[in-house]
Amino acid sequence: MKLRLKFLLLTAAMTAGQVFQAAGQCAMCRLNAENASKGFQSGLNGGIVYMIFIPYLLLLAGVLVFWRKKIMSFLRG
């Protein structure tokens, strides 16, 4: 139980550090998007969606590779 609590606290601390780091870049991106043309804004939005989608796709692929036997046995019955 203590190990789980330590892991949870470590994960929370690492996540909080990443949030503060990402907030520093937000003003720059917003300023560039506000001053840019419509074509650039749609390209920027597409790039953001691409950057968000790829890690989730890789995570899904990893889960499928490592747990494919369990998933197949569950689906077969």
Residue frames relative to the residue before (quaternion, step in Angstrom):
aa qw qx qy qz dx dy dz
M 1.0000 0.0000 0.0000 0.0000 0.00 0.00 0.00
K 0.6543 0.5143 -0.3164 0.4553 3.56 0.97 -0.82
L 0.6270 0.5335 -0.3366 0.4572 3.57 1.05 -0.73
R 0.6440 0.5203 -0.3183 0.4618 3.58 1.00 -0.81
L 0.6525 0.5094 -0.3087 0.4685 3.59 0.99 -0.81
K 0.6406 0.5122 -0.3220 0.4729 3.59 0.99 -0.81
F 0.6491 0.5143 -0.3117 0.4658 3.57 0.97 -0.87
L 0.6529 0.5164 -0.3096 0.4596 3.58 0.96 -0.85
L 0.6721 0.4861 -0.2960 0.4737 3.59 0.94 -0.85
L 0.6420 0.5133 -0.3225 0.4694 3.58 1.00 -0.77
T 0.6508 0.5081 -0.3087 0.4723 3.58 0.97 -0.83
A 0.6540 0.5087 -0.3123 0.4648 3.59 0.94 -0.84
A 0.6598 0.5031 -0.3107 0.4637 3.60 0.97 -0.82
M 0.6616 0.4934 -0.3106 0.4716 3.59 0.96 -0.81
T 0.6457 0.5158 -0.3190 0.4639 3.58 1.01 -0.77
A 0.6490 0.5142 -0.3204 0.4601 3.58 0.93 -0.84
G 0.6365 0.5270 -0.3288 0.4571 3.59 1.02 -0.73
Q 0.6599 0.5007 -0.3087 0.4675 3.58 1.01 -0.72
V 0.6238 0.5457 -0.3458 0.4399 3.59 1.01 -0.73
F 0.6789 0.4808 -0.2992 0.4674 3.58 0.89 -0.86
Q 0.6340 0.5248 -0.3355 0.4583 3.58 1.03 -0.69
A 0.6817 0.4880 -0.2908 0.4609 3.60 0.92 -0.86
A 0.6152 0.5676 -0.3551 0.4162 3.60 1.05 -0.64
G 0.6113 0.5726 -0.3510 0.4186 3.61 1.13 -0.53
Q 0.7030 0.4517 -0.2687 0.4792 3.59 1.10 -0.57
C 0.5105 0.6877 -0.4076 0.3167 3.58 1.17 -0.40
A 0.6530 0.5265 -0.3256 0.4362 3.62 0.92 -0.82
M 0.6384 0.5220 -0.3291 0.4600 3.59 1.01 -0.75
C 0.6702 0.4906 -0.3027 0.4675 3.58 0.88 -0.91
R 0.6582 0.5116 -0.3162 0.4529 3.57 0.93 -0.85
L 0.6476 0.5182 -0.3184 0.4590 3.59 0.97 -0.82
N 0.6625 0.4908 -0.3059 0.4760 3.59 0.94 -0.83
A 0.6680 0.4973 -0.3076 0.4602 3.59 0.95 -0.79
E 0.6566 0.5128 -0.3174 0.4530 3.60 1.00 -0.75
N 0.7375 0.4181 -0.2252 0.4802 3.58 1.01 -0.77
A 0.6094 0.5857 -0.3456 0.4075 3.60 1.22 -0.18
S 0.5944 -0.5590 0.4413 0.3734 3.52 -1.35 0.23
K 0.6987 -0.4745 0.3321 0.4200 3.58 -1.30 0.23
G 0.6353 0.5434 -0.3368 0.4332 3.61 0.98 -0.76
F 0.6645 0.4924 -0.2977 0.4767 3.55 1.00 -0.83
Q 0.6376 0.5376 -0.3324 0.4403 3.57 1.01 -0.77
S 0.6678 0.4773 -0.3189 0.4739 3.60 0.91 -0.80
G 0.6292 0.5190 -0.3333 0.4729 3.60 1.09 -0.65
L 0.6313 0.5269 -0.3216 0.4695 3.55 1.06 -0.76
N 0.6546 0.5017 -0.3100 0.4729 3.58 0.96 -0.85
G 0.6441 0.5168 -0.3204 0.4642 3.59 0.99 -0.77
G 0.6503 0.5161 -0.3083 0.4644 3.56 1.03 -0.78
I 0.6383 0.5167 -0.3223 0.4709 3.56 1.03 -0.76
V 0.6513 0.4978 -0.3184 0.4761 3.59 0.94 -0.84
Y 0.6330 0.5302 -0.3255 0.4607 3.59 0.99 -0.81
M 0.6862 0.4844 -0.2878 0.4601 3.58 0.89 -0.91
I 0.6619 0.4846 -0.3090 0.4812 3.60 1.10 -0.59
F 0.6838 0.5271 -0.2860 0.4157 3.58 0.98 -0.87
I 0.6453 0.5737 -0.3309 0.3808 3.61 0.90 -0.88
P 0.6731 0.4761 -0.3439 0.4494 3.71 0.74 -0.75
Y 0.6503 0.5013 -0.3290 0.4664 3.60 0.99 -0.72
L 0.6294 0.5248 -0.3305 0.4682 3.58 1.05 -0.70
L 0.6574 0.4969 -0.3027 0.4789 3.59 1.00 -0.80
L 0.6302 0.5260 -0.3268 0.4684 3.57 1.04 -0.74
L 0.6458 0.5122 -0.3113 0.4730 3.58 0.97 -0.85
A 0.6514 0.5076 -0.3146 0.4680 3.58 0.95 -0.85
G 0.6478 0.5192 -0.3158 0.4593 3.59 0.98 -0.79
V 0.6429 0.5096 -0.3186 0.4747 3.57 0.97 -0.82
L 0.6704 0.4999 -0.3029 0.4570 3.57 0.90 -0.87
V 0.6601 0.5024 -0.3172 0.4596 3.60 0.98 -0.76
F 0.7436 0.4281 -0.2432 0.4524 3.58 0.79 -0.95
W 0.7941 0.2854 -0.1461 0.5164 3.60 1.03 -0.66
R 0.2818 0.8033 -0.4946 0.1751 3.60 1.15 0.40
K 0.6329 0.5263 -0.3456 0.4505 3.62 1.02 -0.68
K 0.6684 0.4865 -0.3045 0.4731 3.58 0.92 -0.83
I 0.6490 0.5138 -0.3181 0.4622 3.56 1.00 -0.81
M 0.6723 0.4885 -0.3040 0.4657 3.60 0.91 -0.88
S 0.6552 0.4922 -0.3308 0.4681 3.63 0.93 -0.75
F 0.6288 0.5250 -0.3360 0.4649 3.60 1.08 -0.66
L 0.6870 0.4813 -0.2873 0.4624 3.58 0.94 -0.86
R 0.6616 0.5068 -0.3114 0.4566 3.62 1.06 -0.63
G 0.6643 -0.5397 0.3061 0.4169 3.54 1.08 -0.32
